[in-house]
Amino acid sequence: MKNTQPLQLNCRQNSQDLIADIRGLVLLHQELGIDGYPATAGLLRFLKPSRAAISHDITNTLADVEDQIKDCRRCSRHLDRQRIIFGQGNPHPHLLLIGQAPGPEEERRGLPYQGEAGVLLDRMLTAIKLSREQIYLTTLVKCARPSQPVVDGPEGSMAPTTDEVRECLPFLHQQITTLKPALICTMGPLPAQTLLRRRQSLIRLRGKFHDFQGVPLMPTFSPDYLLVNQEMKNAAWQDLQMIQKKLQILLKDK
């Protein structure tokens, strides 16, 4: 009897790892243009959901997702990190903000968007009558790699590679599914391009809402980028105003 509980926990963790691997493989196939599979009888049986699997997904919490990622070693970023920056904010948010990746300052404090970029982000939220406590803030990749500078990310951080994004993306998808936001705002080109599966520049993607699994998604500039390119603040302000108006409409309809 003493070994029963550890065995159950290990089985559950193995199942969660397998699901994350499958999701990552499917996303990779989609990026390669593979959008269909032969509908064999065996595949259809495998894909048929069981009652237990559906029940587990429904009862999944943000803490469950964080527990899955706490010891993640799926990519080489774990070699440099001191901690995983999972996210911050309201677990039942109307607005979900998604940045690119944490940097040294975020890793030091254990929270996303700190330092000058964090101050600017707080001002941006205040301008549309919101705060960090009301929204949820996370990043596409959860670990810092403080080794090289990147133009559109926290100062001193390193732009995520394709492999790093692929390995971390299933956790972001689980966060989105669990949080159930009314609206998503991606900050910087990579989060928008990844979730929307488009290679267009942020200039072309921003300024309008896109559909992400039934949720309106607005791409805009990251605070880090705006600190260096202040001439784009007006465009970012236009995006924020559209987000504010869209939220008012969405919440009014509820």
C-alpha positions in Angstrom: 0.0 0.0 0.0 2.9 2.4 0.7 3.9 2.3 -3.0 0.4 2.9 -4.4 0.4 6.7 -4.3 3.9 7.3 -5.8 3.0 4.8 -8.6 -0.2 6.8 -9.4 1.7 10.1 -9.5 4.4 8.7 -11.8 1.8 7.2 -14.2 -0.1 10.6 -14.2 3.2 12.5 -14.9 4.1 10.0 -17.7 0.7 10.5 -19.3 1.0 14.3 -19.1 4.5 14.1 -20.7 3.1 11.9 -23.5 0.2 14.3 -24.2 2.7 17.3 -24.3 4.9 15.3 -26.7 2.0 14.5 -29.0 0.8 18.1 -29.0 4.3 19.3 -29.9 4.5 16.8 -32.7 1.2 17.8 -34.2 2.2 21.5 -34.0 5.4 20.7 -35.8 3.5 18.8 -38.5 1.2 21.8 -39.0 4.2 24.1 -39.4 5.5 21.7 -42.1 2.2 21.9 -43.9 0.9 18.4 -42.8 -2.8 19.1 -42.1 -4.3 15.6 -42.4 -3.7 12.0 -41.6 -5.0 8.7 -43.2 -8.3 7.9 -41.5 -7.5 4.3 -40.7 -9.6 2.3 -38.2 -6.7 2.2 -35.7 -6.1 5.9 -35.8 -9.8 6.6 -35.3 -9.9 4.3 -32.3 -6.8 6.0 -30.9 -8.3 9.5 -31.4 -11.7 8.7 -29.9 -11.7 10.5 -26.5 -12.5 8.6 -23.3 -14.8 9.9 -20.6 -11.8 9.9 -18.2 -9.6 12.0 -20.5 -12.4 14.6 -21.0 -13.0 14.8 -17.3 -9.3 15.4 -16.6 -9.1 18.2 -19.1 -12.2 20.0 -17.6 -10.9 19.8 -14.1 -7.3 20.9 -15.0 -6.3 24.0 -13.1 -3.5 26.6 -13.6 -1.7 25.0 -10.6 -1.8 21.6 -12.5 -0.2 23.2 -15.6 2.5 24.9 -13.5 3.2 21.6 -11.7 3.8 19.9 -15.1 6.4 22.5 -16.1 8.2 23.0 -12.8 11.0 20.5 -13.6 10.9 20.9 -17.4 14.1 19.9 -19.2 12.7 19.8 -22.8 15.1 22.3 -24.2 18.6 23.6 -23.5 17.3 26.7 -21.7 17.0 24.7 -18.5 20.8 24.6 -18.4 21.1 28.3 -17.7 17.9 29.1 -15.9 17.6 29.8 -12.2 13.8 29.5 -12.2 10.8 29.1 -14.5 8.7 32.3 -15.0 5.2 30.7 -15.4 3.0 33.8 -15.3 1.3 36.4 -13.1 -2.2 37.7 -12.5 -5.9 36.9 -12.3 -6.6 33.1 -12.8 -9.9 34.1 -14.3 -8.9 37.0 -16.6 -10.8 38.8 -19.3 -7.5 39.7 -20.9 -4.4 37.5 -21.4 -1.1 39.2 -22.4 1.5 37.0 -23.9 5.1 38.2 -24.3 8.1 36.5 -25.9 10.4 35.3 -23.1 11.7 36.4 -19.7 15.1 38.1 -19.3 17.6 38.3 -16.4 15.5 40.9 -14.5 12.4 38.7 -14.8 14.4 35.6 -13.7 15.8 37.5 -10.7 12.4 38.7 -9.5 10.5 35.6 -10.6 7.8 37.6 -12.5 7.2 38.5 -16.1 8.0 42.0 -17.5 10.0 43.7 -14.8 12.4 46.7 -14.9 11.7 49.6 -17.4 9.6 47.4 -19.7 7.5 46.4 -16.7 7.0 50.0 -15.7 5.9 50.9 -19.3 3.6 47.9 -19.4 1.9 49.0 -16.2 1.3 52.4 -17.7 -0.1 50.9 -20.8 -2.6 48.9 -18.7 -3.5 51.9 -16.6 -4.2 53.8 -19.8 -7.1 51.3 -20.5 -8.1 51.2 -16.9 -6.6 47.8 -16.1 -3.8 46.4 -13.8 -1.7 43.3 -13.5 -4.1 42.1 -10.8 -7.0 42.1 -13.3 -5.3 40.5 -16.3 -3.0 37.5 -16.7 0.5 37.9 -18.0 2.8 35.2 -19.4 5.3 34.5 -22.1 5.7 32.2 -25.1 8.8 30.6 -23.6 9.0 30.4 -19.8 12.8 30.3 -19.2 15.4 33.0 -19.5 18.7 32.6 -21.3 20.7 35.6 -20.2 23.5 35.4 -22.8 22.7 37.5 -25.8 20.8 40.7 -26.5 17.6 40.5 -28.6 15.8 43.4 -30.3 12.3 42.6 -29.2 12.5 41.0 -25.8 13.6 41.8 -22.3 17.0 43.5 -22.3 19.8 40.9 -22.2 17.6 38.0 -23.1 18.0 35.7 -26.1 15.4 35.2 -28.8 13.9 31.7 -28.6 14.8 29.2 -31.2 12.3 27.2 -33.2 13.0 24.1 -31.1 12.6 26.1 -27.8 9.2 27.5 -29.0 8.0 24.0 -30.1 8.9 22.5 -26.7 7.3 25.2 -24.7 4.2 25.9 -26.8 2.1 23.0 -25.4 2.3 24.6 -21.9 1.1 28.0 -23.3 -1.8 26.2 -25.0 -2.7 24.6 -21.7 -2.6 28.0 -20.0 -4.9 29.5 -22.5 -7.3 26.5 -22.3 -7.3 26.8 -18.5 -7.6 30.6 -18.2 -10.3 30.9 -20.8 -9.7 34.6 -21.5 -12.2 36.7 -23.4 -9.4 38.3 -25.4 -5.7 37.7 -26.0 -3.0 40.3 -26.7 0.3 39.1 -28.0 3.3 41.5 -27.5 6.1 41.3 -30.1 6.2 39.4 -33.4 7.1 35.8 -32.3 4.0 35.1 -30.0 1.6 36.4 -32.7 3.3 34.5 -35.5 3.4 31.3 -33.4 -0.2 31.3 -32.3 -1.6 32.5 -35.6 0.8 30.3 -37.6 1.7 33.2 -39.9 5.0 34.5 -41.0 3.9 38.1 -41.7 5.6 41.0 -40.0 4.1 42.4 -36.8 3.4 45.7 -38.8 1.0 43.7 -41.0 -0.5 41.7 -38.2 -1.2 44.4 -35.7 -4.1 46.9 -35.7 -6.8 44.3 -36.2 -8.2 41.3 -34.4 -7.5 37.7 -35.5 -9.3 34.6 -34.4 -7.4 32.1 -32.2 -9.6 29.1 -31.5 -12.7 31.4 -31.1 -10.9 34.0 -29.0 -10.1 37.5 -30.5 -6.4 38.0 -30.6 -4.7 41.4 -31.0 -1.0 41.5 -31.9 0.9 44.6 -30.8 4.4 45.8 -29.9 6.2 44.7 -26.8 7.1 47.3 -24.1 10.8 46.5 -24.7 10.5 47.4 -28.4 8.6 50.6 -27.5 11.4 51.7 -25.1 13.8 51.7 -28.1 11.3 52.7 -30.8 9.3 55.4 -29.2 7.8 56.6 -32.5 5.7 53.4 -32.5 4.0 54.3 -29.2 1.1 55.9 -31.0 0.4 52.7 -33.0 0.6 50.7 -29.8 -1.9 53.1 -28.2 -4.3 52.6 -31.1 -4.1 48.8 -30.5 -4.7 49.3 -26.8 -7.8 51.4 -27.5 -9.2 48.7 -29.8 -8.6 46.2 -27.0 -10.4 48.3 -24.5 -13.4 48.8 -26.8 -13.5 45.1 -27.7 -13.4 44.1 -24.0 -16.3 46.4 -23.3 -18.4 44.8 -26.1 -17.5 41.2 -25.0 -18.2 41.8 -21.4 -21.5 43.6 -22.2 -22.7 40.6 -24.1 -22.0 38.3 -21.2 
